[in-house]
Amino acid sequence: MTSPLEELLPGTQRALLYRVARAQAEGRAPSLVAAVGRGGRAVWSGSRSCVDGHAPDAGTQYRIGSITKPFTAVLVLRLRDEGLLDLDDPLEKHLPGTGVGDVTIAQLLGHNAGLAAESPAPWWERTPGTLRPTLADVLGEQPVLHAAGRRHHYSNPGYTLLGSLIEAVRGASWDEVLRREILEPLAMNRTSAQPVAPHAGGWAVHPWADVMLPEPSMDLGLMAPAGQLWSTVADLCRFGHFLAEGDDRVLSAESVREMRRPSGPPEAGDWDAAYGLGVQVVRRGGRTLVGHGGSLPGFVAGLWVSVEEDVTAVAFANCTSGANTAALGAAMVGIVAEAEPRIPEPWRPLPEFDPAMLELTGPWYWGTGSVAVTLAADRGLELRPLRGAGRGSRFVAQQDGSWKGVDGYYAGETLRVVRRADGSVDHLDLGSFVFTREPYETGADVPGGVDAEGWRGLEA
């Protein structure tokens, strides 16, 4: 029932198996398989089945539905990183004639383009893609429902457009590009556009009776980039690690971090969930998880990653509804993160640094607020509040001697070192905010000046 892997403690494995067994029983799934990954590989897997002796293992394929979308997004980000397009480009610049107006590639990636959620009837998930041979068939007569960029509205046809964009720029089919640029480099040998044995069959379970009906499995055609893929829990453990760390053979760590940042406002009332560029971002149990859920008739799937804890959890079931694989995955992350927290890497000195940068480190003051500037391992700077919550960011050096914020409150803002005539540092200028070595330092170029009488107590 479980893989005899030594990385997780017996008590943790028992807790994971309990959650898998409970999810299969309560969700009335013909079969359910799950795995936990750390360091890019599965360190535990478990499964349950309604047929004794036929439980799936970590190498059994299931259909993963919309977990296909992060793969499509990675391919688009690769095109951007190669300079072949910009995320702010209108789609029509590279794929003319779609009829979706000025929607941008970034808006399509983040489901902020205002496109319809589904293609016109008949139900695209349960009918062959040959019924929709052109983009016009996928989009229908009214493809745009909302003003672009104003709200999050999940759109499967939007990812069809992104798949067609990839094909137009690369000059090859979406699945061929996917295999060559993601699956082969990451050694995801059991992930494919069509099922490869051993694989599960899809079932519908009657909502009010313990009986089943087989579900058809369709080739989605042009809709494939939105939900076509089949995979295994072992393969998705590798992909989950990639979503946390990146891989220069596929996509840099910085571009993967960009994928994980929310791309627009969440739905009203759902402040614990957002959407990045091809990935969902949620708060569960006090931790941030990135990944995606997936479903197609006969299958449900969930992939969640805690970047901070280096835990990936994957769960598949072969039923149309009932088994909550997304909730199961989030619960599995929590079990491992709490029972076996990530052991920190040893502290090590920087391999090299510029001694001149030391004069920028230490405490600084914006008015009376205190911050600390430290050297980062990537030859950058970090600015963090010294007391409580506050504004902070990482900064990278620019050719003109300034620093540019890459995350947090000051993302995109410019930090400049302002020097006196003798070359010593007078203050730091960060988007017009003046940071001095002392609170309202006398003689420093503080806007509004500093009272000549200086600090004082309560006068009698």
Wavefront OBJ file of the C-alpha trace (Angstrom):
o trace
v 0.000 0.000 0.000
v 2.932 2.354 0.578
v 6.434 2.587 -0.770
v 9.057 1.475 1.785
v 11.012 4.716 1.622
v 13.170 5.637 4.581
v 13.176 9.413 4.276
v 9.967 9.930 6.249
v 9.478 8.667 9.789
v 7.058 5.773 10.342
v 4.647 8.014 12.223
v 4.555 10.497 9.342
v 3.970 7.708 6.835
v 1.130 6.348 8.976
v -0.510 9.791 9.162
v -0.230 10.218 5.384
v -1.704 6.804 4.659
v -4.572 7.541 7.025
v -5.428 10.715 5.111
v -5.223 8.895 1.775
v -7.466 6.057 3.015
v -9.951 8.514 4.482
v -10.045 10.585 1.262
v -10.676 7.494 -0.872
v -13.404 6.163 1.423
v -15.194 9.472 2.032
v -14.797 10.566 -1.586
v -15.999 7.182 -2.868
v -13.174 7.043 -5.399
v -12.548 3.798 -7.325
v -8.848 4.438 -6.679
v -6.712 7.167 -5.199
v -2.937 7.568 -5.279
v -0.815 10.218 -3.596
v 2.819 11.085 -3.042
v 5.024 13.497 -1.141
v 8.203 14.872 -2.657
v 11.271 16.549 -1.255
v 14.387 17.567 -3.110
v 12.824 16.785 -6.466
v 11.801 13.175 -5.905
v 9.014 11.252 -4.236
v 9.920 10.281 -0.669
v 6.593 8.601 0.084
v 3.648 7.285 -1.901
v 0.449 5.566 -0.929
v -2.769 4.416 -2.555
v -6.175 2.830 -1.977
v -8.425 0.984 -4.405
v -11.890 -0.539 -4.443
v -10.392 -3.699 -5.979
v -8.163 -5.751 -3.682
v -4.692 -6.282 -5.072
v -5.053 -3.651 -7.796
v -3.996 -0.463 -6.041
v -2.086 1.991 -8.282
v 1.485 2.949 -7.565
v 3.552 6.118 -8.054
v 4.125 5.191 -11.711
v 0.468 4.777 -12.715
v -0.831 7.476 -15.039
v -3.959 9.505 -14.303
v -5.358 12.408 -16.247
v -4.360 15.673 -14.532
v -6.713 18.146 -16.248
v -5.865 21.775 -15.548
v -2.518 20.927 -13.946
v -1.592 21.060 -17.640
v -1.850 24.868 -17.455
v 1.399 25.429 -15.493
v 3.249 23.475 -18.197
v 1.788 25.718 -20.894
v 2.708 28.789 -18.857
v 6.322 27.621 -18.533
v 6.559 27.316 -22.316
v 5.291 30.897 -22.719
v 7.777 32.208 -20.125
v 10.561 30.455 -22.041
v 9.596 32.401 -25.164
v 9.700 35.623 -23.158
v 13.099 34.812 -21.657
v 14.469 34.138 -25.143
v 13.319 37.580 -26.278
v 10.764 36.221 -28.730
v 7.872 38.063 -27.092
v 6.982 40.293 -24.159
v 4.275 39.411 -21.659
v 2.754 42.853 -22.165
v 2.448 42.269 -25.908
v -1.101 42.022 -27.222
v -1.742 38.433 -28.252
v -2.694 39.683 -31.721
v 0.882 40.862 -32.314
v 1.991 37.218 -32.538
v -1.305 35.461 -33.270
v -3.433 37.767 -35.427
v -7.064 37.231 -36.273
v -8.282 35.751 -32.993
v -10.906 38.434 -32.402
v -10.065 38.910 -28.717
v -8.933 42.504 -29.073
v -5.984 43.948 -27.174
v -5.750 41.344 -24.427
v -2.141 40.740 -23.446
v -0.207 37.528 -23.016
v 0.198 38.253 -19.296
v -3.570 38.707 -18.896
v -4.181 35.342 -20.544
v -1.632 33.647 -18.280
v -3.265 35.089 -15.155
v -6.907 34.656 -16.283
v -7.367 38.437 -16.258
v -8.146 38.839 -19.965
v -11.929 38.794 -19.495
v -12.462 35.763 -21.762
v -15.319 33.291 -21.311
v -14.663 30.399 -18.953
v -15.552 27.683 -21.477
v -15.921 27.110 -25.183
v -19.390 27.000 -26.778
v -21.490 23.821 -26.569
v -21.193 20.889 -26.787
v -19.305 20.321 -23.506
v -15.665 20.401 -24.626
v -14.358 18.050 -21.949
v -16.626 15.200 -23.044
v -16.533 15.590 -26.805
v -13.672 15.126 -29.296
v -11.511 18.090 -30.210
v -12.331 17.519 -33.866
v -15.631 19.307 -33.165
v -13.568 22.487 -32.613
v -11.021 22.460 -35.432
v -10.303 26.224 -35.419
v -9.800 28.930 -32.792
v -13.083 30.486 -33.925
v -14.835 27.244 -32.925
v -13.151 27.340 -29.507
v -13.883 31.012 -28.835
v -17.402 31.297 -30.243
v -19.220 34.474 -31.196
v -18.706 36.256 -27.858
v -15.272 35.287 -26.503
v -14.824 38.386 -24.286
v -17.165 38.860 -21.333
v -15.306 41.382 -19.156
v -12.967 44.342 -19.609
v -9.406 43.061 -19.830
v -7.327 43.452 -16.685
v -10.225 44.384 -14.392
v -11.033 41.067 -12.724
v -9.972 37.454 -12.414
v -12.163 35.210 -14.569
v -10.833 31.691 -15.137
v -10.722 30.847 -18.842
v -9.963 27.519 -20.489
v -10.124 29.025 -24.009
v -7.491 31.514 -22.856
v -5.012 28.669 -22.500
v -6.010 27.338 -25.898
v -4.869 30.704 -27.263
v -1.579 30.403 -25.367
v -1.028 26.936 -26.819
v -1.622 28.274 -30.305
v 0.764 31.143 -29.549
v 3.476 28.629 -28.628
v 2.898 26.715 -31.848
v 3.006 29.892 -33.944
v 6.262 31.136 -32.426
v 8.010 27.765 -32.221
v 6.738 26.358 -35.512
v 5.969 23.014 -33.876
v 3.006 21.394 -32.125
v 2.302 22.215 -28.478
v 2.865 18.640 -27.294
v 6.129 18.339 -29.248
v 7.461 21.570 -27.726
v 6.297 20.437 -24.287
v 8.121 17.125 -24.550
v 11.335 18.662 -25.869
v 11.514 21.698 -23.561
v 10.061 20.477 -20.242
v 9.407 16.745 -20.001
v 12.741 15.481 -21.300
v 14.974 17.917 -19.367
v 13.108 17.195 -16.107
v 13.101 13.421 -16.770
v 9.296 13.337 -16.603
v 9.190 10.163 -18.657
v 5.693 9.130 -17.556
v 3.955 12.379 -18.535
v 2.316 12.450 -21.957
v -0.497 13.904 -24.036
v -2.036 10.456 -24.524
v -2.321 7.683 -21.912
v 0.475 5.147 -21.736
v -0.045 1.934 -19.751
v -0.240 1.411 -16.886
v -2.926 4.054 -16.532
v -6.207 4.393 -14.666
v -9.607 4.439 -16.316
v -12.017 7.263 -15.557
v -15.290 6.660 -13.718
v -18.395 8.550 -12.654
v -19.752 7.476 -9.264
v -23.485 7.922 -8.733
v -24.098 10.628 -6.107
v -26.778 8.619 -4.248
v -25.796 5.018 -4.878
v -22.565 3.015 -4.778
v -22.531 2.281 -8.500
v -20.232 3.486 -11.286
v -20.331 4.508 -14.926
v -17.255 4.636 -17.201
v -16.368 8.104 -18.487
v -15.152 8.662 -22.061
v -11.598 9.922 -22.501
v -11.352 12.469 -25.289
v -8.470 13.999 -27.206
v -9.102 17.697 -26.619
v -7.530 18.968 -29.839
v -6.930 22.706 -29.686
v -8.020 22.717 -26.026
v -5.120 20.410 -25.087
v -2.952 23.184 -23.551
v -5.740 23.763 -21.014
v -6.086 20.189 -19.758
v -4.832 17.325 -21.927
v -1.985 15.763 -19.953
v -1.647 12.395 -18.254
v 0.967 11.996 -15.527
v 2.047 10.159 -12.397
v 2.445 11.329 -8.824
v 6.190 10.618 -9.090
v 6.559 12.833 -12.162
v 4.581 15.669 -10.578
v 6.805 15.533 -7.493
v 9.646 16.442 -9.857
v 7.582 19.207 -11.419
v 6.601 20.537 -7.987
v 10.267 20.858 -7.049
v 10.839 22.720 -10.317
v 8.044 25.174 -9.415
v 9.916 25.856 -6.169
v 13.516 26.022 -7.355
v 13.522 26.448 -11.134
v 15.963 24.660 -13.436
v 18.169 26.554 -15.865
v 17.600 23.858 -18.482
v 13.917 24.819 -18.484
v 13.272 28.121 -16.693
v 15.362 30.193 -14.303
v 14.606 30.467 -10.610
v 13.779 34.158 -11.068
v 11.221 33.430 -13.807
v 9.663 30.688 -11.671
v 9.379 33.164 -8.788
v 7.593 35.476 -11.218
v 5.104 32.702 -11.977
v 4.346 32.359 -8.276
v 3.521 36.036 -7.696
v -0.203 36.919 -7.822
v -0.954 38.521 -11.182
v -4.160 40.289 -10.264
v -6.769 40.783 -7.553
v -8.462 37.669 -6.167
v -12.164 37.039 -6.442
v -14.154 39.166 -4.014
v -14.308 37.490 -0.625
v -11.589 34.932 -1.410
v -8.524 36.637 0.031
v -6.780 33.303 0.688
v -6.487 32.474 -3.015
v -4.909 34.210 -5.995
v -3.539 33.285 -9.419
v -0.014 33.864 -10.655
v 1.184 33.127 -14.179
v -0.172 29.632 -14.714
v -0.224 28.623 -11.042
v -2.646 29.013 -8.181
v -1.433 30.609 -4.943
v -3.341 29.788 -1.747
v -3.022 30.168 2.011
v -3.764 26.956 3.904
v -2.978 26.219 7.531
v -0.888 29.370 7.898
v 1.417 28.567 4.966
v 1.540 29.659 1.337
v 1.117 26.907 -1.260
v 1.540 27.119 -5.019
v 0.340 24.602 -7.572
v -2.884 23.783 -9.349
v -5.965 21.635 -9.203
v -7.249 19.649 -12.144
v -10.313 17.760 -13.287
v -11.735 16.154 -16.387
v -14.633 13.700 -16.564
v -13.429 10.609 -14.707
v -10.475 12.259 -12.951
v -9.563 14.803 -10.255
v -6.043 15.849 -9.315
v -4.172 18.212 -7.027
v -0.590 19.471 -6.864
v 0.583 21.720 -4.021
v 4.051 22.939 -3.102
v 5.344 24.654 0.005
v 8.457 26.426 -1.235
v 9.591 27.358 2.269
v 9.307 23.798 3.594
v 10.457 22.023 0.399
v 7.370 19.799 0.413
v 5.406 18.793 -2.686
v 2.161 16.849 -2.332
v 0.309 15.239 -5.240
v -3.013 13.368 -5.207
v -5.028 11.739 -8.021
v -8.380 9.965 -8.061
v -10.250 8.399 -10.987
v -13.713 9.794 -10.341
v -15.514 12.778 -11.827
v -16.318 14.293 -8.426
v -16.402 13.449 -4.756
v -12.728 12.974 -3.865
v -11.222 16.307 -2.824
v -7.662 15.798 -4.021
v -6.851 19.505 -3.651
v -7.721 19.469 0.060
v -5.887 16.170 0.480
v -2.723 17.595 -1.075
v -2.791 20.643 1.189
v -3.330 18.430 4.243
v -0.401 16.209 3.249
v 1.904 19.222 2.977
v 0.875 20.204 6.504
v 1.468 16.721 7.903
v 5.033 16.555 6.609
v 5.931 20.196 7.289
v 4.780 19.960 10.915
v 6.053 16.468 11.721
v 9.362 16.756 9.881
v 10.238 20.415 9.363
v 12.893 21.228 6.825
v 16.375 21.155 8.349
v 18.150 24.413 7.485
v 21.270 24.352 5.390
v 24.493 25.117 7.292
v 25.470 28.763 7.495
v 28.394 29.528 5.230
v 30.264 32.780 4.521
v 29.792 34.429 1.158
v 32.197 32.988 -1.423
v 33.071 36.520 -2.562
v 31.948 40.066 -1.949
v 32.857 43.668 -2.655
v 34.383 45.169 0.534
v 33.105 48.606 -0.503
v 29.553 47.315 -0.031
v 30.114 46.887 3.696
v 29.641 50.634 4.181
v 26.032 50.204 3.058
v 25.199 47.524 5.619
v 23.813 47.906 9.117
v 21.046 50.057 10.594
v 19.433 52.955 8.740
v 16.518 55.174 9.654
v 13.629 56.492 7.604
v 12.461 59.216 9.940
v 12.257 57.282 13.218
v 11.625 53.901 11.634
v 14.589 51.521 11.765
v 15.677 49.124 9.035
v 18.705 46.928 8.444
v 20.594 46.578 5.171
v 22.447 43.298 4.690
v 24.466 41.696 1.915
v 22.683 38.917 0.024
v 24.288 35.757 -1.326
v 23.613 36.808 -4.921
v 25.696 40.024 -4.576
v 22.569 41.993 -3.842
v 21.225 43.909 -0.874
v 18.298 43.240 1.431
v 16.421 45.919 3.339
v 14.211 44.705 6.183
v 12.477 46.414 9.139
v 14.216 45.931 12.491
v 11.031 46.067 14.548
v 7.748 44.404 13.697
v 6.174 44.275 10.273
v 7.103 46.836 7.682
v 8.353 47.534 4.220
v 11.218 45.488 2.857
v 12.725 44.279 -0.413
v 15.685 42.667 -2.095
v 17.736 44.811 -4.471
v 20.035 43.992 -7.378
v 22.836 46.194 -8.677
v 22.383 48.269 -11.838
v 25.094 49.392 -14.235
v 24.748 53.052 -13.213
v 25.584 52.237 -9.582
v 21.994 52.275 -8.349
v 19.994 49.337 -7.024
v 16.607 48.066 -8.230
v 14.017 46.420 -5.970
v 12.969 42.940 -7.079
v 10.249 42.067 -4.571
v 8.178 43.394 -1.699
v 7.063 46.995 -1.274
v 9.960 48.456 -3.243
v 9.754 46.124 -6.246
v 10.829 48.109 -9.310
v 11.871 51.121 -7.202
v 15.377 52.583 -7.367
v 17.726 52.795 -4.392
v 20.548 55.352 -4.791
v 23.558 55.958 -2.586
v 24.004 59.720 -2.099
v 27.562 60.710 -1.160
v 29.148 63.811 0.326
v 31.926 65.744 -1.407
v 34.547 63.607 0.362
v 32.983 60.383 -0.997
v 31.447 59.209 2.278
v 27.809 58.121 2.319
v 25.387 60.876 3.330
v 22.147 58.960 2.946
v 20.226 56.445 0.891
v 17.485 57.687 -1.431
v 14.767 55.110 -2.052
v 11.950 56.415 -4.203
v 12.376 59.879 -2.562
v 12.509 58.392 0.966
v 15.703 59.430 2.758
v 17.411 56.831 4.968
v 20.057 58.204 7.344
v 22.454 56.598 9.815
v 20.754 58.316 12.763
v 17.073 59.234 13.165
v 16.751 62.652 11.473
v 20.516 62.944 11.390
v 21.865 66.460 11.838
v 23.445 67.714 8.641
v 21.934 65.060 6.442
v 19.847 66.084 3.448
v 16.488 65.345 5.053
v 13.482 66.889 3.244
v 11.985 69.580 5.449
v 15.231 69.964 7.383
v 16.003 69.028 10.988
v 15.115 71.309 13.884
v 18.282 73.099 14.955
v 17.582 72.543 18.664
v 17.617 68.793 18.152
v 15.935 66.128 20.273
v 14.403 67.153 23.595
v 12.389 65.835 26.484
v 9.108 67.105 27.853
v 9.560 70.722 28.824
v 8.448 71.761 32.311
l 1 2 3 4 5 6 7 8 9 10 11 12 13 14 15 16 17 18 19 20 21 22 23 24 25 26 27 28 29 30 31 32 33 34 35 36 37 38 39 40 41 42 43 44 45 46 47 48 49 50 51 52 53 54 55 56 57 58 59 60 61 62 63 64 65 66 67 68 69 70 71 72 73 74 75 76 77 78 79 80 81 82 83 84 85 86 87 88 89 90 91 92 93 94 95 96 97 98 99 100 101 102 103 104 105 106 107 108 109 110 111 112 113 114 115 116 117 118 119 120 121 122 123 124 125 126 127 128 129 130 131 132 133 134 135 136 137 138 139 140 141 142 143 144 145 146 147 148 149 150 151 152 153 154 155 156 157 158 159 160 161 162 163 164 165 166 167 168 169 170 171 172 173 174 175 176 177 178 179 180 181 182 183 184 185 186 187 188 189 190 191 192 193 194 195 196 197 198 199 200 201 202 203 204 205 206 207 208 209 210 211 212 213 214 215 216 217 218 219 220 221 222 223 224 225 226 227 228 229 230 231 232 233 234 235 236 237 238 239 240 241 242 243 244 245 246 247 248 249 250 251 252 253 254 255 256 257 258 259 260 261 262 263 264 265 266 267 268 269 270 271 272 273 274 275 276 277 278 279 280 281 282 283 284 285 286 287 288 289 290 291 292 293 294 295 296 297 298 299 300 301 302 303 304 305 306 307 308 309 310 311 312 313 314 315 316 317 318 319 320 321 322 323 324 325 326 327 328 329 330 331 332 333 334 335 336 337 338 339 340 341 342 343 344 345 346 347 348 349 350 351 352 353 354 355 356 357 358 359 360 361 362 363 364 365 366 367 368 369 370 371 372 373 374 375 376 377 378 379 380 381 382 383 384 385 386 387 388 389 390 391 392 393 394 395 396 397 398 399 400 401 402 403 404 405 406 407 408 409 410 411 412 413 414 415 416 417 418 419 420 421 422 423 424 425 426 427 428 429 430 431 432 433 434 435 436 437 438 439 440 441 442 443 444 445 446 447 448 449 450 451 452 453 454 455 456 457 458 459 460
